[in-house]
Amino acid sequence: MVLLLIVVKGSKAMIAGTALLGLMMLALLQFAKFMDMLSEKFGKLASWAVLLAALISAGNAFVRYGIDWSSNSLLEIQWYMFAWMVMVGAPLVLKLNEHVRVDLIYGKLKGNRPVYVDIFGLIFFLLPVMGMMAYMCWPYFLKVLTTGEMSQNAGGLIRWPVILALPIGFAMVFLQGLAEIVKRVAYLQGKYEMDTHYEKPLQ
């Protein structure tokens, strides 16, 4: 009788534990879905930065060679747009699995092996580096913001808008990295469908 009670209680605890793990995975997948959406929004911001940089570059060339006038602010705002397009576009590139790999064996792996490689790389390489970079860039941004640091070039711009792209970009890649880990673990559990195909860039 006592043994039967132990078995019943153990079964209930196991069922409760399984249900709890299921709820946790559901919550984590909701987080991953939210990060995917946020990265797509930032990706649109990056695409607008590309357009603005192109228009400003063309306008700068026109006024320089057309009416013999130029401004350092026009040059610097192109660099600002480039910084924003790279930093806030990187999370979307990670989501789309389009970051360039130094691929020696990855493309030859079959089955779920590439997924395990992804999880290992995300945990031991991407997350520590992105977390450290975001942590290191934030105090620098605050310093530039509070001091109102300006470009040393004549007619240059205030610095903090471009510096802000650093902590935001690194933090976003870190969070998207967490989302990618969640999706891959759920994929291995059969709870999430994803395309694990990676196509090498043309050489």
mmCIF file of the C-alpha atoms, coordinates in Angstrom:
data_MODEL
# 
_entry.id   MODEL 
# 
loop_
_atom_site.group_PDB 
_atom_site.id 
_atom_site.type_symbol 
_atom_site.label_atom_id 
_atom_site.label_alt_id 
_atom_site.label_comp_id 
_atom_site.label_asym_id 
_atom_site.label_entity_id 
_atom_site.label_seq_id 
_atom_site.pdbx_PDB_ins_code 
_atom_site.Cartn_x 
_atom_site.Cartn_y 
_atom_site.Cartn_z 
_atom_site.occupancy 
_atom_site.B_iso_or_equiv 
_atom_site.pdbx_formal_charge 
_atom_site.auth_seq_id 
_atom_site.auth_comp_id 
_atom_site.auth_asym_id 
_atom_site.auth_atom_id 
_atom_site.pdbx_PDB_model_num 
ATOM 1   C CA . MET A 1 1   ? 0.000  0.000  0.000   1.00 0.00 ? 1   MET A CA 1 
ATOM 2   C CA . VAL A 1 2   ? 2.807  2.375  0.942   1.00 0.00 ? 2   VAL A CA 1 
ATOM 3   C CA . LEU A 1 3   ? 4.665  1.439  -2.223  1.00 0.00 ? 3   LEU A CA 1 
ATOM 4   C CA . LEU A 1 4   ? 1.533  2.146  -4.270  1.00 0.00 ? 4   LEU A CA 1 
ATOM 5   C CA . LEU A 1 5   ? 1.202  5.597  -2.672  1.00 0.00 ? 5   LEU A CA 1 
ATOM 6   C CA . ILE A 1 6   ? 4.852  6.353  -3.438  1.00 0.00 ? 6   ILE A CA 1 
ATOM 7   C CA . VAL A 1 7   ? 4.388  5.317  -7.072  1.00 0.00 ? 7   VAL A CA 1 
ATOM 8   C CA . VAL A 1 8   ? 1.212  7.418  -7.398  1.00 0.00 ? 8   VAL A CA 1 
ATOM 9   C CA . LYS A 1 9   ? 2.843  10.464 -5.814  1.00 0.00 ? 9   LYS A CA 1 
ATOM 10  C CA . GLY A 1 10  ? 5.917  9.987  -7.975  1.00 0.00 ? 10  GLY A CA 1 
ATOM 11  C CA . SER A 1 11  ? 3.769  9.773  -11.104 1.00 0.00 ? 11  SER A CA 1 
ATOM 12  C CA . LYS A 1 12  ? 1.892  12.947 -10.141 1.00 0.00 ? 12  LYS A CA 1 
ATOM 13  C CA . ALA A 1 13  ? 5.164  14.756 -9.491  1.00 0.00 ? 13  ALA A CA 1 
ATOM 14  C CA . MET A 1 14  ? 6.518  13.593 -12.848 1.00 0.00 ? 14  MET A CA 1 
ATOM 15  C CA . ILE A 1 15  ? 3.360  14.728 -14.645 1.00 0.00 ? 15  ILE A CA 1 
ATOM 16  C CA . ALA A 1 16  ? 3.473  18.087 -12.859 1.00 0.00 ? 16  ALA A CA 1 
ATOM 17  C CA . GLY A 1 17  ? 7.177  18.475 -13.712 1.00 0.00 ? 17  GLY A CA 1 
ATOM 18  C CA . THR A 1 18  ? 6.519  17.642 -17.355 1.00 0.00 ? 18  THR A CA 1 
ATOM 19  C CA . ALA A 1 19  ? 3.649  20.140 -17.473 1.00 0.00 ? 19  ALA A CA 1 
ATOM 20  C CA . LEU A 1 20  ? 5.856  22.799 -15.889 1.00 0.00 ? 20  LEU A CA 1 
ATOM 21  C CA . LEU A 1 21  ? 8.614  22.180 -18.421 1.00 0.00 ? 21  LEU A CA 1 
ATOM 22  C CA . GLY A 1 22  ? 6.028  22.396 -21.193 1.00 0.00 ? 22  GLY A CA 1 
ATOM 23  C CA . LEU A 1 23  ? 4.810  25.763 -19.908 1.00 0.00 ? 23  LEU A CA 1 
ATOM 24  C CA . MET A 1 24  ? 8.377  27.015 -19.594 1.00 0.00 ? 24  MET A CA 1 
ATOM 25  C CA . MET A 1 25  ? 9.137  26.013 -23.182 1.00 0.00 ? 25  MET A CA 1 
ATOM 26  C CA . LEU A 1 26  ? 5.927  27.691 -24.335 1.00 0.00 ? 26  LEU A CA 1 
ATOM 27  C CA . ALA A 1 27  ? 6.961  30.906 -22.562 1.00 0.00 ? 27  ALA A CA 1 
ATOM 28  C CA . LEU A 1 28  ? 10.456 30.690 -24.060 1.00 0.00 ? 28  LEU A CA 1 
ATOM 29  C CA . LEU A 1 29  ? 9.010  30.196 -27.538 1.00 0.00 ? 29  LEU A CA 1 
ATOM 30  C CA . GLN A 1 30  ? 6.846  33.280 -27.015 1.00 0.00 ? 30  GLN A CA 1 
ATOM 31  C CA . PHE A 1 31  ? 10.027 35.162 -26.109 1.00 0.00 ? 31  PHE A CA 1 
ATOM 32  C CA . ALA A 1 32  ? 11.696 33.839 -29.282 1.00 0.00 ? 32  ALA A CA 1 
ATOM 33  C CA . LYS A 1 33  ? 8.677  34.917 -31.348 1.00 0.00 ? 33  LYS A CA 1 
ATOM 34  C CA . PHE A 1 34  ? 8.809  38.385 -29.802 1.00 0.00 ? 34  PHE A CA 1 
ATOM 35  C CA . MET A 1 35  ? 12.548 38.672 -30.525 1.00 0.00 ? 35  MET A CA 1 
ATOM 36  C CA . ASP A 1 36  ? 12.008 37.595 -34.132 1.00 0.00 ? 36  ASP A CA 1 
ATOM 37  C CA . MET A 1 37  ? 9.384  40.314 -34.518 1.00 0.00 ? 37  MET A CA 1 
ATOM 38  C CA . LEU A 1 38  ? 11.614 42.913 -32.848 1.00 0.00 ? 38  LEU A CA 1 
ATOM 39  C CA . SER A 1 39  ? 14.588 41.971 -35.034 1.00 0.00 ? 39  SER A CA 1 
ATOM 40  C CA . GLU A 1 40  ? 12.409 42.321 -38.123 1.00 0.00 ? 40  GLU A CA 1 
ATOM 41  C CA . LYS A 1 41  ? 11.391 45.817 -36.970 1.00 0.00 ? 41  LYS A CA 1 
ATOM 42  C CA . PHE A 1 42  ? 15.032 46.758 -36.457 1.00 0.00 ? 42  PHE A CA 1 
ATOM 43  C CA . GLY A 1 43  ? 15.813 45.214 -39.843 1.00 0.00 ? 43  GLY A CA 1 
ATOM 44  C CA . LYS A 1 44  ? 13.345 47.641 -41.427 1.00 0.00 ? 44  LYS A CA 1 
ATOM 45  C CA . LEU A 1 45  ? 15.085 50.470 -39.593 1.00 0.00 ? 45  LEU A CA 1 
ATOM 46  C CA . ALA A 1 46  ? 18.387 49.258 -41.041 1.00 0.00 ? 46  ALA A CA 1 
ATOM 47  C CA . SER A 1 47  ? 16.904 49.192 -44.554 1.00 0.00 ? 47  SER A CA 1 
ATOM 48  C CA . TRP A 1 48  ? 15.742 52.803 -44.140 1.00 0.00 ? 48  TRP A CA 1 
ATOM 49  C CA . ALA A 1 49  ? 19.261 53.683 -42.984 1.00 0.00 ? 49  ALA A CA 1 
ATOM 50  C CA . VAL A 1 50  ? 20.607 52.189 -46.232 1.00 0.00 ? 50  VAL A CA 1 
ATOM 51  C CA . LEU A 1 51  ? 18.219 54.326 -48.274 1.00 0.00 ? 51  LEU A CA 1 
ATOM 52  C CA . LEU A 1 52  ? 19.006 57.492 -46.317 1.00 0.00 ? 52  LEU A CA 1 
ATOM 53  C CA . ALA A 1 53  ? 22.749 56.877 -46.601 1.00 0.00 ? 53  ALA A CA 1 
ATOM 54  C CA . ALA A 1 54  ? 22.432 56.444 -50.373 1.00 0.00 ? 54  ALA A CA 1 
ATOM 55  C CA . LEU A 1 55  ? 20.339 59.606 -50.773 1.00 0.00 ? 55  LEU A CA 1 
ATOM 56  C CA . ILE A 1 56  ? 22.633 61.664 -48.549 1.00 0.00 ? 56  ILE A CA 1 
ATOM 57  C CA . SER A 1 57  ? 25.698 60.354 -50.392 1.00 0.00 ? 57  SER A CA 1 
ATOM 58  C CA . ALA A 1 58  ? 24.177 61.262 -53.759 1.00 0.00 ? 58  ALA A CA 1 
ATOM 59  C CA . GLY A 1 59  ? 23.126 64.690 -52.474 1.00 0.00 ? 59  GLY A CA 1 
ATOM 60  C CA . ASN A 1 60  ? 26.564 65.274 -51.003 1.00 0.00 ? 60  ASN A CA 1 
ATOM 61  C CA . ALA A 1 61  ? 28.205 64.437 -54.333 1.00 0.00 ? 61  ALA A CA 1 
ATOM 62  C CA . PHE A 1 62  ? 25.792 66.740 -56.167 1.00 0.00 ? 62  PHE A CA 1 
ATOM 63  C CA . VAL A 1 63  ? 26.401 69.787 -53.981 1.00 0.00 ? 63  VAL A CA 1 
ATOM 64  C CA . ARG A 1 64  ? 30.148 69.175 -53.871 1.00 0.00 ? 64  ARG A CA 1 
ATOM 65  C CA . TYR A 1 65  ? 30.662 68.883 -57.614 1.00 0.00 ? 65  TYR A CA 1 
ATOM 66  C CA . GLY A 1 66  ? 27.604 70.800 -58.777 1.00 0.00 ? 66  GLY A CA 1 
ATOM 67  C CA . ILE A 1 67  ? 27.803 73.971 -56.704 1.00 0.00 ? 67  ILE A CA 1 
ATOM 68  C CA . ASP A 1 68  ? 31.252 73.521 -55.116 1.00 0.00 ? 68  ASP A CA 1 
ATOM 69  C CA . TRP A 1 69  ? 29.969 73.295 -51.528 1.00 0.00 ? 69  TRP A CA 1 
ATOM 70  C CA . SER A 1 70  ? 30.437 70.604 -48.902 1.00 0.00 ? 70  SER A CA 1 
ATOM 71  C CA . SER A 1 71  ? 29.942 70.010 -45.209 1.00 0.00 ? 71  SER A CA 1 
ATOM 72  C CA . ASN A 1 72  ? 31.537 67.583 -42.768 1.00 0.00 ? 72  ASN A CA 1 
ATOM 73  C CA . SER A 1 73  ? 28.113 66.976 -41.258 1.00 0.00 ? 73  SER A CA 1 
ATOM 74  C CA . LEU A 1 74  ? 26.926 65.521 -44.575 1.00 0.00 ? 74  LEU A CA 1 
ATOM 75  C CA . LEU A 1 75  ? 29.880 63.147 -44.599 1.00 0.00 ? 75  LEU A CA 1 
ATOM 76  C CA . GLU A 1 76  ? 29.485 62.142 -40.966 1.00 0.00 ? 76  GLU A CA 1 
ATOM 77  C CA . ILE A 1 77  ? 25.779 61.450 -41.190 1.00 0.00 ? 77  ILE A CA 1 
ATOM 78  C CA . GLN A 1 78  ? 26.599 58.842 -43.860 1.00 0.00 ? 78  GLN A CA 1 
ATOM 79  C CA . TRP A 1 79  ? 28.877 57.115 -41.342 1.00 0.00 ? 79  TRP A CA 1 
ATOM 80  C CA . TYR A 1 80  ? 26.101 57.339 -38.740 1.00 0.00 ? 80  TYR A CA 1 
ATOM 81  C CA . MET A 1 81  ? 23.660 55.663 -41.122 1.00 0.00 ? 81  MET A CA 1 
ATOM 82  C CA . PHE A 1 82  ? 26.222 52.967 -41.928 1.00 0.00 ? 82  PHE A CA 1 
ATOM 83  C CA . ALA A 1 83  ? 26.786 52.267 -38.212 1.00 0.00 ? 83  ALA A CA 1 
ATOM 84  C CA . TRP A 1 84  ? 23.049 51.959 -37.614 1.00 0.00 ? 84  TRP A CA 1 
ATOM 85  C CA . MET A 1 85  ? 22.425 49.736 -40.637 1.00 0.00 ? 85  MET A CA 1 
ATOM 86  C CA . VAL A 1 86  ? 25.178 47.322 -39.536 1.00 0.00 ? 86  VAL A CA 1 
ATOM 87  C CA . MET A 1 87  ? 24.452 47.255 -35.807 1.00 0.00 ? 87  MET A CA 1 
ATOM 88  C CA . VAL A 1 88  ? 20.647 47.079 -35.849 1.00 0.00 ? 88  VAL A CA 1 
ATOM 89  C CA . GLY A 1 89  ? 20.554 44.892 -38.954 1.00 0.00 ? 89  GLY A CA 1 
ATOM 90  C CA . ALA A 1 90  ? 22.783 42.201 -37.424 1.00 0.00 ? 90  ALA A CA 1 
ATOM 91  C CA . PRO A 1 91  ? 20.034 40.609 -35.251 1.00 0.00 ? 91  PRO A CA 1 
ATOM 92  C CA . LEU A 1 92  ? 17.845 40.032 -38.320 1.00 0.00 ? 92  LEU A CA 1 
ATOM 93  C CA . VAL A 1 93  ? 20.764 38.474 -40.198 1.00 0.00 ? 93  VAL A CA 1 
ATOM 94  C CA . LEU A 1 94  ? 21.242 36.087 -37.242 1.00 0.00 ? 94  LEU A CA 1 
ATOM 95  C CA . LYS A 1 95  ? 17.528 35.254 -37.246 1.00 0.00 ? 95  LYS A CA 1 
ATOM 96  C CA . LEU A 1 96  ? 17.668 34.466 -40.973 1.00 0.00 ? 96  LEU A CA 1 
ATOM 97  C CA . ASN A 1 97  ? 20.766 32.281 -40.442 1.00 0.00 ? 97  ASN A CA 1 
ATOM 98  C CA . GLU A 1 98  ? 22.669 34.348 -42.991 1.00 0.00 ? 98  GLU A CA 1 
ATOM 99  C CA . HIS A 1 99  ? 25.815 35.255 -41.055 1.00 0.00 ? 99  HIS A CA 1 
ATOM 100 C CA . VAL A 1 100 ? 28.903 34.135 -42.958 1.00 0.00 ? 100 VAL A CA 1 
ATOM 101 C CA . ARG A 1 101 ? 30.607 31.152 -41.348 1.00 0.00 ? 101 ARG A CA 1 
ATOM 102 C CA . VAL A 1 102 ? 34.214 30.059 -41.639 1.00 0.00 ? 102 VAL A CA 1 
ATOM 103 C CA . ASP A 1 103 ? 32.887 26.718 -42.797 1.00 0.00 ? 103 ASP A CA 1 
ATOM 104 C CA . LEU A 1 104 ? 35.235 23.739 -42.739 1.00 0.00 ? 104 LEU A CA 1 
ATOM 105 C CA . ILE A 1 105 ? 32.847 20.968 -41.685 1.00 0.00 ? 105 ILE A CA 1 
ATOM 106 C CA . TYR A 1 106 ? 29.448 22.593 -40.995 1.00 0.00 ? 106 TYR A CA 1 
ATOM 107 C CA . GLY A 1 107 ? 28.132 22.267 -44.543 1.00 0.00 ? 107 GLY A CA 1 
ATOM 108 C CA . LYS A 1 108 ? 28.993 18.555 -44.569 1.00 0.00 ? 108 LYS A CA 1 
ATOM 109 C CA . LEU A 1 109 ? 27.110 17.707 -41.364 1.00 0.00 ? 109 LEU A CA 1 
ATOM 110 C CA . LYS A 1 110 ? 23.902 15.721 -41.697 1.00 0.00 ? 110 LYS A CA 1 
ATOM 111 C CA . GLY A 1 111 ? 20.753 15.350 -39.630 1.00 0.00 ? 111 GLY A CA 1 
ATOM 112 C CA . ASN A 1 112 ? 20.607 17.342 -36.406 1.00 0.00 ? 112 ASN A CA 1 
ATOM 113 C CA . ARG A 1 113 ? 24.363 17.769 -36.118 1.00 0.00 ? 113 ARG A CA 1 
ATOM 114 C CA . PRO A 1 114 ? 24.354 21.332 -37.538 1.00 0.00 ? 114 PRO A CA 1 
ATOM 115 C CA . VAL A 1 115 ? 21.771 22.262 -34.898 1.00 0.00 ? 115 VAL A CA 1 
ATOM 116 C CA . TYR A 1 116 ? 24.034 21.006 -32.119 1.00 0.00 ? 116 TYR A CA 1 
ATOM 117 C CA . VAL A 1 117 ? 26.930 22.976 -33.613 1.00 0.00 ? 117 VAL A CA 1 
ATOM 118 C CA . ASP A 1 118 ? 24.735 26.084 -33.705 1.00 0.00 ? 118 ASP A CA 1 
ATOM 119 C CA . ILE A 1 119 ? 23.736 25.662 -30.060 1.00 0.00 ? 119 ILE A CA 1 
ATOM 120 C CA . PHE A 1 120 ? 27.369 25.180 -29.001 1.00 0.00 ? 120 PHE A CA 1 
ATOM 121 C CA . GLY A 1 121 ? 28.520 28.243 -30.956 1.00 0.00 ? 121 GLY A CA 1 
ATOM 122 C CA . LEU A 1 122 ? 25.675 30.415 -29.690 1.00 0.00 ? 122 LEU A CA 1 
ATOM 123 C CA . ILE A 1 123 ? 26.249 29.501 -26.035 1.00 0.00 ? 123 ILE A CA 1 
ATOM 124 C CA . PHE A 1 124 ? 30.036 29.513 -25.891 1.00 0.00 ? 124 PHE A CA 1 
ATOM 125 C CA . PHE A 1 125 ? 30.964 32.150 -28.472 1.00 0.00 ? 125 PHE A CA 1 
ATOM 126 C CA . LEU A 1 126 ? 28.165 34.498 -29.508 1.00 0.00 ? 126 LEU A CA 1 
ATOM 127 C CA . LEU A 1 127 ? 26.485 35.127 -26.146 1.00 0.00 ? 127 LEU A CA 1 
ATOM 128 C CA . PRO A 1 128 ? 29.679 35.805 -24.133 1.00 0.00 ? 128 PRO A CA 1 
ATOM 129 C CA . VAL A 1 129 ? 31.132 38.140 -26.765 1.00 0.00 ? 129 VAL A CA 1 
ATOM 130 C CA . MET A 1 130 ? 27.897 40.048 -27.419 1.00 0.00 ? 130 MET A CA 1 
ATOM 131 C CA . GLY A 1 131 ? 27.167 40.338 -23.688 1.00 0.00 ? 131 GLY A CA 1 
ATOM 132 C CA . MET A 1 132 ? 30.660 41.633 -22.971 1.00 0.00 ? 132 MET A CA 1 
ATOM 133 C CA . MET A 1 133 ? 30.536 44.143 -25.836 1.00 0.00 ? 133 MET A CA 1 
ATOM 134 C CA . ALA A 1 134 ? 27.111 45.479 -24.783 1.00 0.00 ? 134 ALA A CA 1 
ATOM 135 C CA . TYR A 1 135 ? 28.341 45.775 -21.188 1.00 0.00 ? 135 TYR A CA 1 
ATOM 136 C CA . MET A 1 136 ? 31.499 47.629 -22.227 1.00 0.00 ? 136 MET A CA 1 
ATOM 137 C CA . CYS A 1 137 ? 29.770 49.986 -24.697 1.00 0.00 ? 137 CYS A CA 1 
ATOM 138 C CA . TRP A 1 138 ? 27.014 51.195 -22.367 1.00 0.00 ? 138 TRP A CA 1 
ATOM 139 C CA . PRO A 1 139 ? 29.266 53.264 -20.011 1.00 0.00 ? 139 PRO A CA 1 
ATOM 140 C CA . TYR A 1 140 ? 30.992 54.753 -23.066 1.00 0.00 ? 140 TYR A CA 1 
ATOM 141 C CA . PHE A 1 141 ? 27.629 55.797 -24.500 1.00 0.00 ? 141 PHE A CA 1 
ATOM 142 C CA . LEU A 1 142 ? 26.588 57.365 -21.170 1.00 0.00 ? 142 LEU A CA 1 
ATOM 143 C CA . LYS A 1 143 ? 29.859 59.305 -21.026 1.00 0.00 ? 143 LYS A CA 1 
ATOM 144 C CA . VAL A 1 144 ? 29.428 60.648 -24.565 1.00 0.00 ? 144 VAL A CA 1 
ATOM 145 C CA . LEU A 1 145 ? 25.788 61.500 -23.855 1.00 0.00 ? 145 LEU A CA 1 
ATOM 146 C CA . THR A 1 146 ? 26.417 63.348 -20.576 1.00 0.00 ? 146 THR A CA 1 
ATOM 147 C CA . THR A 1 147 ? 29.417 65.285 -21.875 1.00 0.00 ? 147 THR A CA 1 
ATOM 148 C CA . GLY A 1 148 ? 27.691 66.203 -25.136 1.00 0.00 ? 148 GLY A CA 1 
ATOM 149 C CA . GLU A 1 149 ? 30.786 65.135 -27.063 1.00 0.00 ? 149 GLU A CA 1 
ATOM 150 C CA . MET A 1 150 ? 30.995 66.570 -30.562 1.00 0.00 ? 150 MET A CA 1 
ATOM 151 C CA . SER A 1 151 ? 32.958 65.535 -33.617 1.00 0.00 ? 151 SER A CA 1 
ATOM 152 C CA . GLN A 1 152 ? 36.384 67.179 -33.811 1.00 0.00 ? 152 GLN A CA 1 
ATOM 153 C CA . ASN A 1 153 ? 35.802 67.998 -37.467 1.00 0.00 ? 153 ASN A CA 1 
ATOM 154 C CA . ALA A 1 154 ? 34.603 71.500 -38.322 1.00 0.00 ? 154 ALA A CA 1 
ATOM 155 C CA . GLY A 1 155 ? 30.833 71.453 -38.686 1.00 0.00 ? 155 GLY A CA 1 
ATOM 156 C CA . GLY A 1 156 ? 30.733 67.895 -37.333 1.00 0.00 ? 156 GLY A CA 1 
ATOM 157 C CA . LEU A 1 157 ? 27.832 66.248 -35.523 1.00 0.00 ? 157 LEU A CA 1 
ATOM 158 C CA . ILE A 1 158 ? 27.138 65.349 -31.925 1.00 0.00 ? 158 ILE A CA 1 
ATOM 159 C CA . ARG A 1 159 ? 28.472 61.858 -31.167 1.00 0.00 ? 159 ARG A CA 1 
ATOM 160 C CA . TRP A 1 160 ? 25.926 60.108 -28.961 1.00 0.00 ? 160 TRP A CA 1 
ATOM 161 C CA . PRO A 1 161 ? 23.421 59.112 -31.701 1.00 0.00 ? 161 PRO A CA 1 
ATOM 162 C CA . VAL A 1 162 ? 26.003 56.983 -33.471 1.00 0.00 ? 162 VAL A CA 1 
ATOM 163 C CA . ILE A 1 163 ? 27.504 55.602 -30.242 1.00 0.00 ? 163 ILE A CA 1 
ATOM 164 C CA . LEU A 1 164 ? 24.012 54.495 -29.155 1.00 0.00 ? 164 LEU A CA 1 
ATOM 165 C CA . ALA A 1 165 ? 23.978 52.016 -32.051 1.00 0.00 ? 165 ALA A CA 1 
ATOM 166 C CA . LEU A 1 166 ? 26.726 49.992 -30.323 1.00 0.00 ? 166 LEU A CA 1 
ATOM 167 C CA . PRO A 1 167 ? 25.023 48.903 -27.076 1.00 0.00 ? 167 PRO A CA 1 
ATOM 168 C CA . ILE A 1 168 ? 21.663 48.528 -28.829 1.00 0.00 ? 168 ILE A CA 1 
ATOM 169 C CA . GLY A 1 169 ? 23.136 46.393 -31.605 1.00 0.00 ? 169 GLY A CA 1 
ATOM 170 C CA . PHE A 1 170 ? 25.195 44.144 -29.330 1.00 0.00 ? 170 PHE A CA 1 
ATOM 171 C CA . ALA A 1 171 ? 22.318 43.720 -26.857 1.00 0.00 ? 171 ALA A CA 1 
ATOM 172 C CA . MET A 1 172 ? 19.909 42.879 -29.674 1.00 0.00 ? 172 MET A CA 1 
ATOM 173 C CA . VAL A 1 173 ? 22.254 40.245 -31.122 1.00 0.00 ? 173 VAL A CA 1 
ATOM 174 C CA . PHE A 1 174 ? 22.629 38.784 -27.599 1.00 0.00 ? 174 PHE A CA 1 
ATOM 175 C CA . LEU A 1 175 ? 18.845 38.543 -27.153 1.00 0.00 ? 175 LEU A CA 1 
ATOM 176 C CA . GLN A 1 176 ? 18.354 37.155 -30.657 1.00 0.00 ? 176 GLN A CA 1 
ATOM 177 C CA . GLY A 1 177 ? 21.053 34.611 -29.841 1.00 0.00 ? 177 GLY A CA 1 
ATOM 178 C CA . LEU A 1 178 ? 19.010 33.489 -26.820 1.00 0.00 ? 178 LEU A CA 1 
ATOM 179 C CA . ALA A 1 179 ? 15.971 33.210 -29.086 1.00 0.00 ? 179 ALA A CA 1 
ATOM 180 C CA . GLU A 1 180 ? 17.926 31.085 -31.561 1.00 0.00 ? 180 GLU A CA 1 
ATOM 181 C CA . ILE A 1 181 ? 18.998 28.717 -28.772 1.00 0.00 ? 181 ILE A CA 1 
ATOM 182 C CA . VAL A 1 182 ? 15.372 28.362 -27.645 1.00 0.00 ? 182 VAL A CA 1 
ATOM 183 C CA . LYS A 1 183 ? 14.203 27.638 -31.190 1.00 0.00 ? 183 LYS A CA 1 
ATOM 184 C CA . ARG A 1 184 ? 16.883 25.025 -31.764 1.00 0.00 ? 184 ARG A CA 1 
ATOM 185 C CA . VAL A 1 185 ? 16.218 23.236 -28.483 1.00 0.00 ? 185 VAL A CA 1 
ATOM 186 C CA . ALA A 1 186 ? 12.487 23.230 -29.267 1.00 0.00 ? 186 ALA A CA 1 
ATOM 187 C CA . TYR A 1 187 ? 13.299 21.954 -32.769 1.00 0.00 ? 187 TYR A CA 1 
ATOM 188 C CA . LEU A 1 188 ? 15.256 19.039 -31.310 1.00 0.00 ? 188 LEU A CA 1 
ATOM 189 C CA . GLN A 1 189 ? 12.266 18.288 -29.049 1.00 0.00 ? 189 GLN A CA 1 
ATOM 190 C CA . GLY A 1 190 ? 9.907  18.324 -32.031 1.00 0.00 ? 190 GLY A CA 1 
ATOM 191 C CA . LYS A 1 191 ? 8.068  21.382 -30.726 1.00 0.00 ? 191 LYS A CA 1 
ATOM 192 C CA . TYR A 1 192 ? 9.210  23.899 -33.336 1.00 0.00 ? 192 TYR A CA 1 
ATOM 193 C CA . GLU A 1 193 ? 9.699  23.793 -37.096 1.00 0.00 ? 193 GLU A CA 1 
ATOM 194 C CA . MET A 1 194 ? 12.633 25.621 -38.602 1.00 0.00 ? 194 MET A CA 1 
ATOM 195 C CA . ASP A 1 195 ? 14.786 25.576 -41.693 1.00 0.00 ? 195 ASP A CA 1 
ATOM 196 C CA . THR A 1 196 ? 18.250 24.424 -40.673 1.00 0.00 ? 196 THR A CA 1 
ATOM 197 C CA . HIS A 1 197 ? 19.620 24.658 -44.213 1.00 0.00 ? 197 HIS A CA 1 
ATOM 198 C CA . TYR A 1 198 ? 22.690 26.852 -44.599 1.00 0.00 ? 198 TYR A CA 1 
ATOM 199 C CA . GLU A 1 199 ? 23.884 27.855 -48.048 1.00 0.00 ? 199 GLU A CA 1 
ATOM 200 C CA . LYS A 1 200 ? 27.509 28.859 -48.414 1.00 0.00 ? 200 LYS A CA 1 
ATOM 201 C CA . PRO A 1 201 ? 28.026 32.350 -49.855 1.00 0.00 ? 201 PRO A CA 1 
ATOM 202 C CA . LEU A 1 202 ? 29.452 32.431 -53.377 1.00 0.00 ? 202 LEU A CA 1 
ATOM 203 C CA . GLN A 1 203 ? 33.232 32.730 -53.406 1.00 0.00 ? 203 GLN A CA 1 
# 
